[in-house]
Amino acid sequence: MSSKYNIVSLIRKKRDGKVLTSNEISYIVEAYTKNEIEDYQASAFLMASFLNGLNADESAALTDSMLHSGIVVDLSSVSGKKVDKHSTGGVGDKLSLILAPVVASAGVPVPMISGRGLGHTGGTLDKLESIPGFTVDMDLDRYLDIITKHGLVLAGQTKEIAPADKKLYSLRDVTATVESIPLIAGSIMSKKLAEGIDALVLDVKYGSGAFMKELDDAIELAETLVSIGEKFNKKTVAYLTNMDQPLGFKIGNWLEVEECVEALQGDGPEDIMKLSNLLSGTMIWLGGRAENVEEGIRISEQQISGGYAFRKWIDIVEEQGGDSSVIKDLSKYPKAEYEFELHSKVEGYVSGMNSYEIGIASLELGAGRVSIEDKIDPMAGITLEKKVGDKITKGETILTGFTNKPAMIETVTEQLYGAVEISREKPEIKPLVTHVSDSEGTRAFEL
């Protein structure tokens, strides 16, 4: 590593709104990863970047530096185009557990490295680990063995993959620099590119339950992610999806696994099936198994209706040590000790659901972590009985909560009442997918 750079000068340069070169950014990332600059200096760089932004070239350079801080997995021995999906996170978003086996069963390899829950949103790894025995921690040899055998692997980030991102993210989390579009994009793309993929589909969420509350911010993030992907010669497509109400009906780790099993058997909620087939169909198209997205969607539907996706799901659960008996018979899974219902106080229509508050309530019931030391309760969570637009009578159940923490029920009940709006008039239902962004730009979504 070159020592020709002075870290204070680079911090000053970014502080003053100037553009850093790729070599300067590479120096900062490499020096911090090797403990050659201090936390407070890296924090100053992050804050300067947060306040003044990073342009497209700087974002790509940051991604490249974090990507090459560790191993870039070589999947050339696995035949076919490797395609993955990433979601920016939302309440009830369990789609990875559906589309991964769908796409792999259609002949497109899916090397999926996922993360844990963050704030009010659940994590794919936490959902997978609610399956008894399921192992997400593995070394790279095991990772390669599984994807070679099944065309699919569901793993956590190893220490060899993008270590700079892991270190910088921990610093961002305690320096109020998480909500920066270039920093978010660099973090996402460095991990995804390190998987050895050829193409990527992104589900960028906005609304009350998303990290991006406004559509304009979500579009900016989508365009940044696509731009980085294209700079690395990876075909990248992003969909903008509405998270003003939870996705599906079930929120909480095992509850969401249940809903995934139902979807893989062709019996999932309408929004889950629609979005899963769209994302799966796009992955199948990018993987060269369909002429266009529309054909990819039809193939996705066929993989589910023919039982091929569910068989692939059983295969990967068993390969990664999970107990497939509870997948084949959901009633075998233990239930939370306490159950409570939220009843409507008036008659009308459900006109709004604050996804953020519902996500926080699920977390408080035990489905997420309040602190890093907390242990997740896989049985805890919430099942919605109604969604936005549904008619409801006085006294009818809006949702059901499940917990092993009875002391939280009263507090959470009040919180949930504040999260659900009921009006006399039936509300206008917003579309689930509003825009698509790719190398040709961003446009309204039509299919």
C-alpha positions as CSV (number, residue, x, y, z in Angstrom):
1,M,0.0,0.0,0.0
2,S,1.3,3.4,-0.9
3,S,2.2,5.8,1.9
4,K,2.2,8.9,-0.4
5,Y,-1.2,10.0,0.9
6,N,-1.8,12.0,4.1
7,I,-5.1,10.9,5.6
8,V,-5.8,14.4,7.1
9,S,-5.4,16.0,3.6
10,L,-7.8,13.4,2.1
11,I,-10.4,14.1,4.9
12,R,-10.0,17.9,4.3
13,K,-10.4,17.4,0.5
14,K,-13.7,15.5,1.0
15,R,-14.8,17.9,3.7
16,D,-14.4,20.8,1.2
17,G,-16.7,19.0,-1.3
18,K,-13.9,18.0,-3.7
19,V,-13.8,14.7,-5.6
20,L,-11.4,11.9,-4.4
21,T,-9.6,9.8,-7.0
22,S,-10.0,6.0,-7.0
23,N,-6.5,5.6,-5.7
24,E,-7.2,8.0,-2.8
25,I,-10.4,6.1,-1.8
26,S,-8.6,2.8,-2.2
27,Y,-5.9,4.1,0.2
28,I,-8.5,5.1,2.8
29,V,-10.3,1.7,2.7
30,E,-7.2,-0.4,2.7
31,A,-5.5,1.6,5.4
32,Y,-8.5,1.4,7.7
33,T,-9.0,-2.3,7.1
34,K,-5.3,-2.9,8.1
35,N,-5.7,-0.7,11.2
36,E,-3.2,1.9,9.8
37,I,-5.6,4.8,10.3
38,E,-7.7,5.4,13.4
39,D,-11.4,5.0,13.9
40,Y,-11.8,8.8,14.4
41,Q,-10.1,9.5,11.1
42,A,-12.3,6.9,9.2
43,S,-15.3,8.4,11.0
44,A,-14.4,11.9,9.7
45,F,-14.1,10.5,6.1
46,L,-17.5,8.9,6.5
47,M,-19.1,12.0,7.8
48,A,-17.6,14.2,5.1
49,S,-18.9,11.7,2.5
50,F,-22.3,11.6,4.2
51,L,-22.6,15.4,4.1
52,N,-21.0,16.1,0.6
53,G,-21.9,12.9,-1.2
54,L,-19.9,10.7,-3.5
55,N,-20.3,10.9,-7.3
56,A,-20.7,7.9,-9.5
57,D,-17.0,7.3,-10.0
58,E,-16.3,7.7,-6.2
59,S,-19.1,5.3,-5.4
60,A,-17.7,2.7,-7.9
61,A,-14.2,3.2,-6.4
62,L,-15.5,2.7,-2.9
63,T,-17.3,-0.5,-3.9
64,D,-14.2,-1.8,-5.8
65,S,-12.0,-1.1,-2.8
66,M,-14.3,-2.9,-0.3
67,L,-14.9,-5.7,-2.8
68,H,-11.2,-6.4,-3.2
69,S,-10.5,-6.1,0.5
70,G,-11.2,-9.8,0.7
71,I,-11.8,-12.8,-1.6
72,V,-13.9,-12.5,-4.7
73,V,-15.5,-16.0,-5.1
74,D,-14.6,-17.7,-8.3
75,L,-17.7,-19.6,-9.5
76,S,-16.4,-20.3,-13.0
77,S,-16.6,-24.1,-12.2
78,V,-20.4,-23.7,-11.8
79,S,-22.1,-23.8,-15.2
80,G,-24.5,-21.1,-16.2
81,K,-25.0,-17.5,-15.4
82,K,-25.0,-16.9,-11.7
83,V,-27.8,-14.5,-10.6
84,D,-28.7,-13.2,-7.1
85,K,-31.3,-10.9,-5.6
86,H,-31.0,-8.2,-2.9
87,S,-33.7,-6.4,-1.1
88,T,-33.2,-3.1,0.8
89,G,-35.4,-4.5,3.6
90,G,-39.0,-4.3,4.7
91,V,-41.5,-5.7,7.1
92,G,-42.6,-9.2,6.1
93,D,-40.1,-9.4,3.3
94,K,-39.3,-13.0,3.1
95,L,-39.0,-13.3,-0.7
96,S,-35.4,-14.6,-0.8
97,L,-36.6,-17.9,0.7
98,I,-39.1,-18.3,-2.1
99,L,-37.3,-17.1,-5.2
100,A,-34.0,-18.8,-4.5
101,P,-35.3,-22.3,-4.9
102,V,-37.6,-21.2,-7.7
103,V,-34.8,-19.8,-9.8
104,A,-32.4,-22.6,-8.9
105,S,-35.0,-25.2,-9.9
106,A,-35.3,-23.4,-13.3
107,G,-31.5,-24.0,-13.9
108,V,-30.1,-20.6,-12.9
109,P,-27.5,-20.9,-10.1
110,V,-28.2,-18.6,-7.1
111,P,-25.2,-17.9,-4.8
112,M,-27.0,-16.1,-2.0
113,I,-25.1,-14.4,0.8
114,S,-27.6,-12.7,3.2
115,G,-27.6,-10.7,6.4
116,R,-29.4,-10.5,9.7
117,G,-32.2,-8.3,10.9
118,L,-31.6,-4.6,11.0
119,G,-33.8,-2.4,13.1
120,H,-37.5,-3.0,12.4
121,T,-36.8,-5.3,9.4
122,G,-36.2,-9.1,9.6
123,G,-33.1,-10.7,8.3
124,T,-32.9,-13.7,5.9
125,L,-30.4,-15.5,8.1
126,D,-32.6,-15.2,11.1
127,K,-35.5,-16.7,9.2
128,L,-33.3,-19.6,8.0
129,E,-32.0,-20.2,11.5
130,S,-35.6,-20.6,12.8
131,I,-35.6,-23.9,10.9
132,P,-34.1,-26.4,13.5
133,G,-30.5,-27.3,12.6
134,F,-30.2,-25.1,9.5
135,T,-26.6,-23.8,9.2
136,V,-25.8,-20.6,7.4
137,D,-22.2,-20.3,8.7
138,M,-19.7,-22.0,6.4
139,D,-16.3,-21.7,4.8
140,L,-15.7,-21.0,1.1
141,D,-15.0,-24.6,0.3
142,R,-18.4,-25.7,1.7
143,Y,-20.1,-22.7,0.0
144,L,-18.7,-23.9,-3.4
145,D,-19.6,-27.6,-2.7
146,I,-23.2,-26.7,-2.0
147,I,-23.8,-24.4,-5.0
148,T,-22.0,-26.9,-7.3
149,K,-24.3,-29.7,-6.1
150,H,-27.6,-27.9,-5.9
151,G,-27.2,-24.7,-7.9
152,L,-28.1,-22.8,-4.8
153,V,-26.5,-21.9,-1.5
154,L,-28.0,-19.8,1.4
155,A,-25.1,-18.5,3.5
156,G,-24.0,-15.7,5.8
157,Q,-21.1,-13.3,5.1
158,T,-17.8,-15.0,5.7
159,K,-14.8,-13.2,7.2
160,E,-13.1,-13.5,3.8
161,I,-15.7,-11.6,1.9
162,A,-15.6,-7.8,1.9
163,P,-14.0,-7.4,5.4
164,A,-13.7,-3.6,4.8
165,D,-17.4,-3.3,4.4
166,K,-18.0,-5.2,7.7
167,K,-15.6,-2.9,9.5
168,L,-16.8,0.3,7.9
169,Y,-20.5,-0.6,8.5
170,S,-19.9,-1.1,12.2
171,L,-18.4,2.4,12.3
172,R,-21.3,3.9,10.3
173,D,-23.7,2.4,12.7
174,V,-22.3,4.4,15.6
175,T,-21.5,7.6,13.8
176,A,-24.9,8.5,12.3
177,T,-23.7,7.8,8.8
178,V,-25.9,4.8,7.8
179,E,-28.5,6.8,5.8
180,S,-26.1,7.8,2.9
181,I,-27.1,6.5,-0.5
182,P,-23.5,6.1,-1.9
183,L,-22.4,4.4,1.4
184,I,-25.4,2.1,1.4
185,A,-24.9,1.3,-2.3
186,G,-21.2,0.6,-1.8
187,S,-22.0,-1.7,1.1
188,I,-24.6,-3.7,-0.8
189,M,-22.7,-4.0,-4.0
190,S,-19.3,-4.9,-2.6
191,K,-20.9,-8.0,-0.9
192,K,-23.0,-9.0,-3.8
193,L,-20.2,-8.7,-6.4
194,A,-17.9,-10.7,-4.1
195,E,-20.3,-13.7,-4.4
196,G,-19.1,-14.3,-7.9
197,I,-22.4,-13.3,-9.6
198,D,-23.0,-12.5,-13.3
199,A,-26.2,-10.5,-12.8
200,L,-28.3,-9.0,-10.0
201,V,-31.9,-8.2,-9.4
202,L,-32.7,-5.5,-6.7
203,D,-35.9,-4.9,-4.8
204,V,-35.6,-1.3,-3.6
205,K,-38.4,-0.5,-1.1
206,Y,-39.9,2.8,0.0
207,G,-42.6,3.8,2.4
208,S,-43.3,3.6,6.1
209,G,-41.7,0.2,6.5
210,A,-38.6,0.9,4.4
211,F,-35.3,2.6,5.1
212,M,-36.1,4.9,2.2
213,K,-39.3,6.7,3.2
214,E,-39.7,8.7,0.0
215,L,-39.9,7.4,-3.6
216,D,-37.4,10.0,-4.9
217,D,-34.7,8.7,-2.5
218,A,-35.5,5.1,-3.4
219,I,-35.1,6.0,-7.1
220,E,-31.7,7.7,-6.4
221,L,-30.6,4.6,-4.5
222,A,-31.8,2.2,-7.3
223,E,-30.0,4.3,-9.9
224,T,-26.8,4.3,-7.9
225,L,-26.9,0.5,-7.4
226,V,-27.6,-0.1,-11.1
227,S,-24.8,2.3,-12.1
228,I,-22.3,0.5,-9.9
229,G,-23.4,-2.9,-11.2
230,E,-23.1,-1.8,-14.8
231,K,-19.6,-0.3,-14.1
232,F,-18.6,-3.8,-13.1
233,N,-20.2,-5.3,-16.2
234,K,-22.9,-7.0,-14.2
235,K,-26.4,-6.7,-15.7
236,T,-28.4,-5.1,-13.0
237,V,-32.2,-4.5,-12.7
238,A,-33.9,-2.7,-9.8
239,Y,-37.6,-2.6,-9.0
240,L,-39.1,0.1,-6.8
241,T,-41.7,-1.5,-4.5
242,N,-44.2,0.0,-2.0
243,M,-43.6,-0.8,1.7
244,D,-46.5,1.2,3.2
245,Q,-47.9,-2.0,4.5
246,P,-46.2,-5.3,5.4
247,L,-45.6,-7.8,2.6
248,G,-47.8,-10.8,3.0
249,F,-49.7,-11.6,6.2
250,K,-47.0,-13.0,8.5
251,I,-44.2,-11.1,10.3
252,G,-41.7,-12.9,12.5
253,N,-39.0,-15.5,11.7
254,W,-40.8,-18.9,11.7
255,L,-44.1,-17.3,10.7
256,E,-42.4,-16.0,7.6
257,V,-40.9,-19.4,6.9
258,E,-44.4,-20.8,7.1
259,E,-45.7,-18.3,4.5
260,C,-42.7,-19.1,2.2
261,V,-43.6,-22.8,2.3
262,E,-47.2,-21.9,1.5
263,A,-46.0,-19.8,-1.4
264,L,-43.7,-22.5,-2.7
265,Q,-46.8,-24.8,-2.7
266,G,-48.7,-22.2,-4.7
267,D,-50.8,-21.0,-1.9
268,G,-49.2,-17.7,-0.8
269,P,-50.8,-14.3,-0.5
270,E,-51.4,-12.4,-3.7
271,D,-48.7,-9.7,-3.1
272,I,-46.1,-12.4,-2.2
273,M,-46.8,-14.4,-5.3
274,K,-46.9,-11.5,-7.6
275,L,-43.6,-10.0,-6.4
276,S,-41.8,-13.3,-6.1
277,N,-42.7,-14.3,-9.6
278,L,-41.6,-10.9,-11.0
279,L,-38.2,-11.1,-9.2
280,S,-37.8,-14.8,-10.0
281,G,-38.8,-14.2,-13.6
282,T,-36.3,-11.4,-14.0
283,M,-33.5,-13.6,-12.5
284,I,-34.5,-16.5,-14.9
285,W,-34.3,-14.1,-17.8
286,L,-30.9,-12.6,-16.7
287,G,-29.7,-16.2,-16.3
288,G,-30.4,-16.9,-19.9
289,R,-33.3,-19.3,-19.3
290,A,-36.0,-17.1,-20.8
291,E,-36.2,-14.7,-23.8
292,N,-37.7,-11.9,-21.7
293,V,-39.1,-11.2,-18.2
294,E,-42.6,-12.2,-19.2
295,E,-41.4,-15.7,-20.2
296,G,-39.3,-15.8,-17.0
297,I,-42.5,-15.1,-14.9
298,R,-44.3,-18.0,-16.7
299,I,-41.4,-20.3,-15.9
300,S,-41.4,-19.2,-12.3
301,E,-45.1,-20.0,-12.0
302,Q,-44.5,-23.4,-13.6
303,Q,-41.7,-24.3,-11.2
304,I,-44.1,-23.6,-8.3
305,S,-47.1,-25.3,-9.8
306,G,-45.1,-28.4,-10.8
307,G,-43.6,-28.8,-7.4
308,Y,-40.0,-28.4,-8.6
309,A,-39.3,-25.3,-6.5
310,F,-40.6,-26.9,-3.3
311,R,-38.4,-30.0,-3.9
312,K,-35.4,-27.8,-4.4
313,W,-36.3,-26.1,-1.1
314,I,-36.4,-29.4,0.7
315,D,-33.0,-30.4,-0.9
316,I,-31.3,-27.2,0.3
317,V,-32.8,-27.4,3.8
318,E,-31.5,-30.9,4.2
319,E,-28.1,-30.1,2.7
320,Q,-27.6,-27.3,5.1
321,G,-28.5,-29.4,8.1
322,G,-32.1,-28.3,8.6
323,D,-35.0,-30.5,9.8
324,S,-37.2,-30.9,6.7
325,S,-39.9,-32.6,8.7
326,V,-41.2,-29.3,10.0
327,I,-41.1,-27.9,6.5
328,K,-43.2,-30.9,5.2
329,D,-45.6,-30.6,8.2
330,L,-45.8,-27.1,9.5
331,S,-48.0,-28.1,12.4
332,K,-45.0,-29.9,14.0
333,Y,-43.3,-26.6,14.9
334,P,-43.8,-25.4,18.5
335,K,-46.0,-22.4,19.1
336,A,-45.5,-19.4,21.2
337,E,-47.0,-19.7,24.7
338,Y,-49.0,-16.5,24.6
339,E,-51.4,-15.3,21.8
340,F,-53.4,-12.1,21.7
341,E,-55.8,-10.4,19.2
342,L,-56.3,-6.8,18.2
343,H,-60.0,-6.1,17.6
344,S,-61.4,-3.2,15.6
345,K,-63.1,-0.6,17.6
346,V,-65.2,0.7,14.7
347,E,-66.7,-0.5,11.4
348,G,-65.2,0.5,8.0
349,Y,-62.2,-0.2,5.8
350,V,-58.6,-0.7,6.7
351,S,-57.1,2.5,5.1
352,G,-53.5,2.4,6.4
353,M,-50.9,0.3,8.2
354,N,-47.7,1.8,9.5
355,S,-45.2,-1.0,8.6
356,Y,-42.5,0.5,10.7
357,E,-44.6,0.4,13.9
358,I,-45.8,-3.1,13.1
359,G,-42.2,-4.2,12.6
360,I,-41.1,-2.6,15.9
361,A,-44.0,-4.3,17.7
362,S,-42.9,-7.7,16.3
363,L,-39.4,-7.0,17.5
364,E,-40.7,-6.1,21.0
365,L,-42.6,-9.4,21.1
366,G,-39.2,-11.2,20.6
367,A,-38.9,-11.5,16.8
368,G,-35.9,-9.1,16.6
369,R,-33.1,-7.7,18.6
370,V,-33.3,-4.6,20.7
371,S,-29.6,-4.9,21.5
372,I,-26.9,-6.9,19.8
373,E,-26.8,-9.4,22.7
374,D,-30.5,-10.3,22.4
375,K,-31.6,-13.7,21.4
376,I,-34.3,-13.9,18.8
377,D,-37.4,-15.9,19.5
378,P,-38.3,-17.7,16.2
379,M,-41.9,-18.3,17.4
380,A,-42.7,-14.6,18.1
381,G,-44.4,-12.4,15.6
382,I,-47.6,-11.1,14.2
383,T,-50.2,-12.5,11.7
384,L,-52.3,-9.9,9.9
385,E,-56.0,-10.9,9.4
386,K,-56.7,-7.8,7.3
387,K,-54.8,-5.7,4.8
388,V,-55.3,-2.2,3.4
389,G,-58.6,-2.1,1.5
390,D,-60.3,-4.8,3.4
391,K,-63.7,-4.2,5.0
392,I,-63.9,-4.7,8.8
393,T,-66.7,-4.8,11.3
394,K,-66.6,-3.6,14.9
395,G,-65.0,-6.3,17.1
396,E,-63.5,-8.2,14.2
397,T,-59.8,-9.3,14.5
398,I,-57.3,-7.0,12.7
399,L,-54.2,-9.1,13.7
400,T,-53.0,-11.8,16.0
401,G,-49.7,-11.5,18.1
402,F,-47.5,-14.4,19.3
403,T,-44.9,-14.1,22.0
404,N,-43.2,-15.7,25.0
405,K,-42.9,-12.3,26.6
406,P,-46.3,-11.7,28.2
407,A,-45.2,-8.5,29.9
408,M,-44.9,-6.8,26.4
409,I,-48.5,-7.6,25.3
410,E,-50.2,-4.5,26.8
411,T,-47.6,-2.1,25.5
412,V,-47.5,-3.6,22.1
413,T,-51.3,-3.7,21.8
414,E,-51.5,0.1,22.3
415,Q,-48.7,0.5,19.7
416,L,-50.5,-1.6,17.2
417,Y,-53.8,0.3,17.6
418,G,-51.8,3.4,16.6
419,A,-50.4,1.7,13.6
420,V,-53.7,0.7,12.0
421,E,-56.0,3.3,10.4
422,I,-59.7,2.5,9.7
423,S,-61.9,4.9,7.7
424,R,-65.5,4.9,6.4
425,E,-64.5,5.1,2.8
426,K,-62.6,2.3,1.0
427,P,-59.1,3.6,0.2
428,E,-57.4,3.6,-3.1
429,I,-55.0,0.7,-3.3
430,K,-51.5,1.7,-4.3
431,P,-49.6,-0.5,-6.8
432,L,-47.0,-2.8,-5.3
433,V,-44.4,-2.2,-7.9
434,T,-44.2,1.3,-9.3
435,H,-40.9,1.7,-11.2
436,V,-38.1,-0.2,-12.8
437,S,-34.5,1.0,-13.1
438,D,-31.8,-0.5,-15.4
439,S,-29.1,0.6,-17.8
440,E,-31.7,2.5,-19.8
441,G,-32.8,4.6,-16.9
442,T,-35.8,4.7,-14.6
443,R,-39.4,4.5,-15.8
444,A,-42.9,3.6,-14.6
445,F,-43.3,-0.1,-14.2
446,E,-45.7,-1.8,-16.6
447,L,-46.2,-5.5,-17.3
